[in-house]
Amino acid sequence: MLKSQNNGYATYLAGYGWYGSLTTLNPGMGLMYKSNNSSSVTLTYPNGGSKEDLKANQTTENNHWQPNLNAYPDNMSVMAIVELDGEELQGEHYELAAFANGEVRGSARLLYVEPLNRYIAFLTVAGDEAAELHFGLYNAETGEVETQCVASLQYETNAVVGSFAEPYVVCFRGTPLSQSCQGRHPHRRP
């Protein structure tokens, strides 16, 4: 995984390449690298690319919710799928946001990951201390905001929640909450 302070993160899917909200590396951009591989790794910035390319590739550009990622020194990464009334959402017009004490701390549109044939939110959540996170969902096609989510997640600096194999599941109910729907996270790695 490669993550930046405020430009998202990308995770390597073996055999297919990098996927996530961080799609362009620029000189001077601070990055953190995390791997289960014990071998040395050298990252090389490719020729070309510009700040305009990076801005065009960010999944927070023109989002409904705009977190101030620069307001906090740390962040955590959440790889999630979203369910509404028991159905996994499909489409890049959906936006998932995380809130702490009513303040938006992260927002990401769902991105299509072709090898998995599913839409995943690569959500970077800003913070500096433990806080309970709640979720919101925005549909850019209809303009509807959904907050009927009973799942919550505890913010933890540098935590990685979810993976390609087992993404964190954020459940919403478009109808009154008659069924229990808890966010499921198969594993959390600090």
ABEGO torsion letter per residue (X at the ends): XBBBAAAEBBBBBBGAEBBEABABBBBGBBBBBBBABABBBBBBBBBEEBAAAAAAABAABGBABBBBAAABABBBBBBBBBBBGGBBBBEAABBBBBBBGGBBABBBBBBBBAAAGBBBBBBBBBBABBBBBBBBBBBAAAGBBBABBABBBBBBBGBBBEBAABBBBBBBBABBBABBBBBBBABBBX
